[in-house]
Amino acid sequence: MWGIRVASAAYKEEYTEVLISNLDVYKSYGINTVTVFYMGSSGGYSDPFNANGTGWIDTGVRNRMRKIIRECNIRGMVVIVGIFYQRSDKPSLKNWRAVQEAVKTVARELSQGSRNVIANIANEQNSNRYSRLPWSRVRNPDDLIKLCQIFKTVAPDIPVGGGGYDHEKNIVIGRSKHVDALLWDTKGPENSKLLYDRFKKARVRSIPMVNVECFGGWTRRFTKGIFNTAKGRKKYLDEADRCQAQPGLYFFFPVVPGTKGHQLEEEIGSMLEGLGFRMTQVYGGIWNT
């Protein structure tokens, strides 16, 4: 997977249209995957589910996610569809039972569409920010694994997984037979290959290991764009080299957290120019898929 994290792309119509209008450009650089969350991310977030988790109070988010999945499918691209985020000003889901129902709601929704999707139960599942939310139990690996089981009972043909930046918890998640992909993060400039080796040594199953947010909030320091500094550019290109060399290891580039509108377009453009050229020239456009 050669991907970009655009987690808030379904939050509002403007964001969705910006993403869709750039998909052909992304694909021309070899990008084959994007990741988007129903609850969004720091660029815009909400709880779109009803109180019992059996449906939607914001069908706009649902419909925009459908549109993103459809447009990616047309282009032969995959969407990692996330469910829960660690921030919500006005959570709608009332309790853990409702959270479980929301997982079923998403599973039913995704099973009715095209199969170019992978489900991610929770963004950065170990984050302390979850502690005051009705879905706080995602911080417990056993509870997250249970949600994966629930998802699979409704949508057995759709891969599902999760993870975060607590790598001991990632090991627990990755060992479970109910998890189809370990979807983890790096909090700062960690080496994905070294983490991959650590997971394998700890007997994580032979499933895809995806760094869905490479370096995370560390990118905030690059206020003029990740690729406008030699340090930022080298860190990401080194990660590209490592993942290219290791089958089964994949990663996503985030943009600077919180960037929106034209600034977001410029940041992604800078990234594509910096990375896409390298991938095309050095690797002939081939990526681990």
N, C-alpha and C positions, 0 to 999 in steps of 0.2 A: 504494500500500500504506500502510495506517495500522496500524502494528504495535507489538507489545510483545516484548521479548527476555525469554524465560523459559527460558534455555538448559539449566538443570538439571532441568527438569520431568519427564524420564524417568528420573532417577537413582534415585528410590525411589517406592513406591506412594503415600505420603502426598503428595508433591509433585504427582504426576500427578492425584490426585483433587482437590486444591485447584485446579489449573488447570482441569480439566474442569467443576468446580462453578461456576466464574466465567466460562465462555465466553459464556453468554447475556448476562451483564452487559457483558462486553467488546463484544459485537456491538451491544448497545443504544446504545453510545457511538460506533458507527461503526468500531470496530476490525475489520479483516478478515484479519489475518495475525498469527501468532506464530512465533518461531524457537526451536527446541529442538535440542540436540546429543546424539548417541549417547554421546559421551564426557563430556557434561555441561559444567560450568563451575565458577567459584569457589564456587558454592553447593553443590557436590557433584560429584565427577568420578571416572571409572574407565575402564579399557580393557576393553570388553565382548567383544572379538574373541578367537578362539583364536589359537594361536601362528602358524599359517600364514595366517591371515586368511580362511580358507575358510568359517568359521562363527562361532558365538557360544559363549563360555564363560558369559556372563550373558544367558540368554534373557529374563530379566525386563525388562531394558532394551529389548530388541527388542519384546517384547509391549506394554510401556507406550507405546512410540513408535507402534505400530500403533493402540492405543486413542486416543491423542491425534489422530492423523491422521484416524481414523474419525469421532471426535466433531466435529472441525473441519469435515470434509466434510459432515456432516449439517447444519451451520449455514452452509454456503457460505463457509467460511473456508479460507485457505491456510496451510500449514506450511512454513517454510524449515527443512529438515532438515540439520543440520550433522553432520559426521563427526568430524574430529580436533580435539582441544583440546591446549593447550600444557603441560598438567600431567598427570602420572600417577605415582603412588607405586610401582606395580607393573605396568609395561607388559607386556602379554601378547604383542603382535606382536613377532616376533623380528628382522625385517630389512625392507629396502625392498621386496623381493619380496612379503613378507606384507602390507605396506601396500597395494600394488597389488591384491592379492587381496581385501583388506578393502573397497576401493572397489567391486570387482565384487560382493561380497556385499551391500553396501548397495544397489547399483543393481538387483540381482535382487530384493531385498526390496521396494524401492519400486515396481518395475515390476509387482509382483503385486497391488498395492492400488489405491486410488483415485488420481486424477491431480491432486489438490489440493496438490502438493508441488513445491518447488524444492530442489535439493541444493546445499549449501555445503560445499566440500571441507575447509576448515580455518578455524577461528576465528583472527582476527588473524594471518594467515599469515606475517607478517614478525617475529613475536615472538621474542626471543632465548631465551625459555624452551623452545622446541622443540629447542635445540641438543643436548641429551643424550638425546633420545628416538628410537626407531627410525623415526619419521615426520618427522625433522628436515628432510628435503629439501623439505618443503612451503614452506620459507622461500625457496626458489629459484623465481621465477615460471615458468621453463621446466618445472620438475618438477611444479609445481601444474597448469599447463596440460596436461601429459601425463596427469595423473590425471583431469582433465576429459575428455580424449579416451577414456581407458579406461572411464570411467563411461558415456559416450555409446555406446560399442560394445555395451554390455549393455542400456542403457535410453535409446534414441535419442529417445524422446518426452518425456522428463523434462528440464526446464531444469536446468543446472548452472553453478556459478560459484564465485567466491572473491574474496579481497582482504584488505586489512589497513589499517594506518594509515601505512605507508610509501607515499606517494602516487606516487612514481616507479615503484615496483613495481606499483601499481594501474594505471598507464598501460600497462605492458607486458601485464598480464593482460587489461585491457579491450580491447586491440587485437586479441587473438587470435580467430580465427574459431571456435575450439573452446569459447569461453566465451559462455554465453547471458545472463549477468547479472553485473555488477560489484558484488560484495557487500563493501563496504568499511566502515571504522570511522573515527571521529574521536577522537583522543586529546586531550581537552580541548575547550574551547568554540570549535572551528573552525566556519566558515560553510559549510554544505553547498552552497549555491548557488555560492559562489566556487570550491569544489572541482569542482562539476559543470562550470562554465565552463572551468576549467583542464583537466579531462579531455577535454572536447570540442575545445578548442584543440589538444590533443596528439593528436588524431585517434583517440580511443577510439571504438569502433564505436557505432552507434545501437542500444544494448541498454539494458535497465533499469539504472539506477544507484541502488543501495539502500544508504543508511547504516544498516547493521544493528545498530549500537550507538552511538547518538548521544552523544557526549562521553565515553563509556567510564568509566574509573576516576576521572575528574574529579568524578563524582557522589558520591564517598566523603565529601566535605566536608559534604554535606547530611545530617548524622546524624539529623535529625528529619524527614527527608522532603524530596524535591526541591522540592515545591510549598509547603513551609512557610516559604520565604524568597522575598522579592520578586525577588532576583537569579536564583535557580534557575528560578522560574516564567517570568520574562521571556526567559531564554535559550531555553527550550524552545518557548515560544509564538512567538518570532521564527522559530525553525526551522520550525514548522508553517506560518507565513505564507509562507516562502520556498519550501517544497516544494509548497504549494498553488498557487503562482504559476508553477511550472516543470514542465510535463509531462515525464514520464520520470524525475523525481527523487523518491525515496521515502525514508522513514526509520522507524526503530524507536526507541521509548523504552526504555532500560534502567531497572531499579530500582537502588538503591544496591547495589554488588557485595557478595555474601555474605549478604544479608538472607534470612531463612528464616521459615517458619511464619507466625504471626500478624503479625509485623513485616512480612513480605513482603506479606500481604494488605492491611495498612494503607497500605503505601507505594504499591501499585498503586491502591488506592482513592483516595488523595490525588491521584495522577496523573490518574486518570479524571475526578475531580471538577474538577480544574484545567483539563484539556485537552478532555474530552468536552463540557463545557458550552460552551466557546468554539467548538469545531468545529460543534456543532449550531446555535448562535445566529448565528455569523458566516457560516458556509458552508452552512447548511441541511442539514447532515449529509452533504454531498457530499465525497468524497475522491478523489484520483487513484488509480484502480484498474487 
